[in-house]
Amino acid sequence: MSSDTLTVVDNRTGIEYSLPIENGTVRATDLRRIKTSPDDFGLMSYDPGFANTASCRSEITYIDGDKGILRYRGYPIEQLAESSTYLETAYLIVNGSLPTKLELDEWTHNITIHTMVHENVKKFVEGFRYDAHPMGILVGTVGALSTFYPDAKKVLDPSSTELQTFRAIAKMPTIAAFAYRHSLGLPYIHPDNDLSYVGNFLNMLFHPLADSAYRPDPVIEKALDVLFILHAEHEQNCSSTAMRVVGSSQADPYSALASACAALYGPLHGGANEAVVRMLTKIGSKDKVPEAIEAVKRGEGRLMGFGHRVYKNYDPRAAVIKKLADEVFDAVGRNPLLDIALELERIALEDDYFVERKLYPNVDFYSGIIYQAIGFPTDMFPVLFAIPRTVGWMAQWREMMADPEQRIARPTQVYLGEPQRDYTPIEARG
Ligand code: CMC
């Protein structure tokens, strides 16, 4: 018998089964062979929240949660944050290798020429209430892009797939900036293709119009570029899974992207950066931190920005962000919430409750404090996560579409409801 197998004895029947092991997995469908009788459906694995289920094979991102390792296409996140740029990293994530100078120029050009949106997209954004959450605007508007680009339905055509990738990466900052300016009642600023990807985004957000000499602060531009690298991709998280699940029905990529944005919006995922700043603001001062920690331990809410499904050691992205915070604060002034955050981290890392559960700061713990110092309103924070993550979503979607093993996503269930019963007319019901 091959050693790459798992031997299972079903104690209900005494029958022994041998299941092949490949890449550290057994196929869940192999469990279906394990039956108590020929008409038995067969054994299933039960895994709410997919805590131990690999839904795909992927070559994009590697994470070792115990060691705190994150690599895109084999490159450590720390090296990319230090030496790469967001658009170069985006090329790496989508195409699998670092670009040559020529490839990077072409990639940058292809994204830059797609930064404009159709005039009707502006009208669409204008239709939202003045106080609409920008993430809600993003979800709706990104979904609406499918109506502007019907060619996106050709999901099995590689040239269309590539074109939609350029469009998606290019248009997210434009839509996000329009959503921001809409909330302030300010006129929209069109993309400026002479600026960098991040510089153009900052310009569309913050250009004061009356000051034609305005240029984004290069320190902020660089910091946001690094933050974009850190947020670009994170394997099979909630939103990437949404992207793959919706994409598996062969829906167009903008519809799938809207679902990924919606998944990211939640406070347990990309909405956590917003929740952290609200939590720190509510705590108010350093001396109130022990009280806040005790409330969390009593089960009164979670410590936002702490904990991760995969990282059971420090989130490597949080480590880079913590360092970056100093550079940003030197340029724009220190955010007073930082002291509360540092105190919260210090106390939590010494507290048995957090130590036993391996709860460490995650990427969202410090990012919100930086965003706030730069001048972003709190409800823009999840949007600042969605823009760079678009690259990861598109890469995951393209990998799935090209994978012959992938089929429409359709999990099973354990039915625990009523057995068959007969319909009773309303007048006969108790
Ligand atoms: N504060 C207090 N307790 C926590 C926290 C927290 N932030 N996170 C987990 N726990 C406790 C939880 O109550 C449970 O305790 P017990 O075993 O006594 O019931 C234990 O730790 C395990 O928690 P879980 O909910 O089973 O863990 P999960 O893997 O399902 O959830 C998580 C992961 C990120 C959703 C969760 O840690 C959380 O809600 N964190 C706060 C929200 C947050 O910061 N999200 C951003 C994640 S990083 C960005 C991204 O990629 O989305």
Residues whose N, C-alpha, C, O or C-beta is under 5 A from the ligand:
A	BS01	CMC	P267 L268 H269 G270 A272 G301 R302 L303 M304 G305 F306 G307 H308 R309 R357 N362 V363 D364
